[in-house]
Amino acid sequence: MLDRYHPVEGTVKIGTVAEAKLTAGWLFLSGADARKFLTDLGNQPGPQVLGVAMPPDFAESKVFAVYSYADEGHVEDDENPDYDALLAEMQESAKESSTQRKKAGLGGVELWGWAEPPHYDKEQHKLYWAEKLKFEENQGLTLNYNVRVLGRTGHLVVNGVGDLDQLELVANHSKELLTVTEFLPGQRYENFDPQYDKVAAYGIGGLIAGKVALKAGLFAKLAVLLKVALKPILVGVAVLGGMIWKVLGGRKKQQEAQTTEAS
């Protein structure tokens, strides 16, 4: 089934900025092949999608992960977010997005909470967390598993796809990808040069809060197609349908205030 997407093994390139040293049994669809795979599942992935990684158990589990790159600047990690307060803000943001979905004729959505609370490894500059989402058009809850690898002038986005009852499996696979994925020399976090490189308008808290992906129709469409083509799984892929960016945190608010004062 996957042959037409030209899967590769071993060490694979993630665009021009990173690589993943996949262990035995993992497959990777690069660039256009990854986007074709996602398109065939009923999505409209943009050029930011760089690849799809499939674990050795893909034939049975239908779990996979989508790689993309956000070229939005160097994310400073000098804050310690209050994740409970952050979740409350994200839930309010989700309510606003749900209203927008309903105006577009789509079902509403709720952010129920953390499936796995955020964890940031400051030494490795790697972050992961998982959300539980409830879409009106889907039965049950949707899992949105998020991995971020911070780099010099942007960050890698890796989103695990699977059913909520596959949380442990998705988590294990996502953390394995987190371990084997690195930016290329010159593109790594420590290569940041403040004289030449831009800084992102948000820190760790904003990075998490800004990725509550509730874009119209993506999840329901992919879930329905997976039920037909693969197995009944509900999907949470934050990057594919475009993203709603409501960046939270003091750094963003401070910049907005400065802009208002300047005008």
Stockholm file with secondary structure:
# STOCKHOLM 1.0

chainA/1-263         MLDRYHPVEGTVKIGTVAEAKLTAGWLFLSGADARKFLTDLGNQPGPQVLGVAMPPDFAESKVFAVYSYADEGHVEDDENPDYDALLAEMQESAKESSTQRKKAGLGGVELWGWAEPPHYDKEQHKLYWAEKLKFEENQGLTLNYNVRVLGRTGHLVVNGVGDLDQLELVANHSKELLTVTEFLPGQRYENFDPQYDKVAAYGIGGLIAGKVALKAGLFAKLAVLLKVALKPILVGVAVLGGMIWKVLGGRKKQQEAQTTEAS
#=GR chainA/1-263 SS CCGGGCCBCSEEEETTTEEEECCTTCEEEEHHHHHHHHHHTTCCCCTTEEEEEECTTHHHHCCEEEEEEECSCBCCCCCCCCHHHHHHHHHHHHHHHHHHHHHTTCCCEEEEEEEEEEEEETTTTEEEEEEEEEETTSSSCEEEEEEEEEBSSSEEEEEEECBGGGHHHHHHHHHHHHHHEEECTTSBGGGCCTTTSCBCSCCHHHHHHTTCCCCTTHHHHHHHHHHHHTCSCCCCCSSTTCCCCCCCSHHHHHHHHHHHHHC
#=GC SS_cons         CCGGGCCBCSEEEETTTEEEECCTTCEEEEHHHHHHHHHHTTCCCCTTEEEEEECTTHHHHCCEEEEEEECSCBCCCCCCCCHHHHHHHHHHHHHHHHHHHHHTTCCCEEEEEEEEEEEEETTTTEEEEEEEEEETTSSSCEEEEEEEEEBSSSEEEEEEECBGGGHHHHHHHHHHHHHHEEECTTSBGGGCCTTTSCBCSCCHHHHHHTTCCCCTTHHHHHHHHHHHHTCSCCCCCSSTTCCCCCCCSHHHHHHHHHHHHHC
//
